[in-house]
Amino acid sequence: MASVKLDHSLGSSITLVDFDNGSAKDMVVDSDSIVNNSNTKSYKLPYEPAHEFIFNSLKKRIESINEDTCAPGEENSFFVCDLGELEKLYKNWKLELPNVQPFYAVKCNPNEKILQTLDQLGINFDCASKSEIDKVLSMNVDPERIIYANPCKASSFIRYAQTKNVLKSTFDNVEELHKIKKFHPNSELFIRIATDDSTAQCRLSTKYGCELSDVENLLQAVKDLDLNLVGVAFHVGSGASDFTSLYQAVKDSRYVFDKCIEMGLPELKILDIGGGFQFESFHESSKVVRVALEEYFPGDKVKFMAEPGRYFVSTALTLASNVIAKRTISNNEAMLYINDGVYGNMNCILFDHQEPIPRILYHNNEFHYYDFESSTNMLKKNDVSKYPQKVSIWGPTCDGLDCITKEYYLKHDLEVGDWFYFPNLGAYTSTAATPFNGFQQHSDTLYINSLKDAL
Ligand SMILES: Cc1ncc(COP(=O)(O)O)c(C=O)c1O
């Protein structure tokens, strides 16, 4: 079995460790020279987002609210979305993976302005349901630019995709093939294979993807039913951190491509490398992709696509939330209640295993946005005087589960009416917010464009 280990000490190189025959032989590959022999350079986005613009937007909104007289809910939590960040991320994508066409996973954040911006940039779409398809088609997107990337679809949804001419879709079982034969026989099919996603933040292969041992049976069914198989798809799990599985999945995909030829099926044309990318590790993960594609799919016969979600939106949105209540426990300990929580935009704590970072935005009539160290969850010995206030932070519903953090340390003793902000909350947040307990489901979003506004 071959695998890839990232060796950070090697700078722009990664080490491929080949475990074939039980012996590890290390090959150092300068992956930057791999893509088209071009001198691909690491595109260094500012790791800090466009703070000036985000801060101005947060400040303006908060200054417009008078907590003593405002209408009910005027002080509700809200997002600031930087559409310029999407553009920067796409430029970064094109530098790192110029041969891979992204199909943005709508489920991650179906906000219309975000979808429109991605559409204008030339990004295609991964939809998982009828309403996601509708949303994308309503923007006049050509159905060719949609993949219905759900391997287990309702028959009525398959019929719907057929009427809308959405041809690309995935499958991982024979039963699905029979439904497709009956309702949408002209589909352009991708066989989804399972991956090792055991270290991912959110596992997907426990639910979807066929094992390599099932591939032959499935290909036989495709042949018997005379269906149109065009490619292979996989997903290494959302929030993936072990890129060995990316490399292995590309290798496994090669097996499927070869099996098709062996079984007399038409040659496959497309490899869909799924999602799982994160901005923080994108430089490393895309290197692994380039190495693997060059090794197993050299030349330009096969087209590559991907289904990134989190990568494109996580860093683009900041959430602001108001302290609506406080229970003082002692001089330096309190429970703070804010107007967003796990039933709202921070459902990502439960569903996506995220740990939102609460930073102090407004306290004592002053804004603290730029104090990026206004809070910590890891109190070191010498930090006690720096962070004198211990807090737990809770959402607004009556459920005890609605807890954002059981233990955080703050520089200031926050009061009712103060504000927190939470950076990087664009992925898997508003998309799954609920109206439980009668609290707001939809939060306002204020839009900025740090590229255009900066001109
Ligand atoms: C089929 C499929 N494609 C793409 C994605 C997006 O993944 P990510 O946000 O990790 O890039 C998901 C996430 O669940 C998915 O299920």
The ligand as an ORCA input file, in Angstrom:
! r2SCAN-3c Opt
* xyz 0 1
  C     -20.926     14.547     -1.734
  C     -20.277     15.697     -1.044
  N     -19.515     16.517     -1.782
  C     -18.924     17.603     -1.222
  C     -19.086     17.899      0.105
  C     -18.386     19.118      0.673
  O     -17.380     18.770      1.547
  P     -16.417     19.862      2.187
  O     -17.262     20.950      2.729
  O     -15.677     19.129      3.247
  O     -15.502     20.335      1.104
  C     -19.839     17.036      0.934
  C     -19.993     17.311      2.372
  O     -20.691     16.670      3.098
  C     -20.463     15.908      0.333
  O     -21.224     15.073      1.042
*
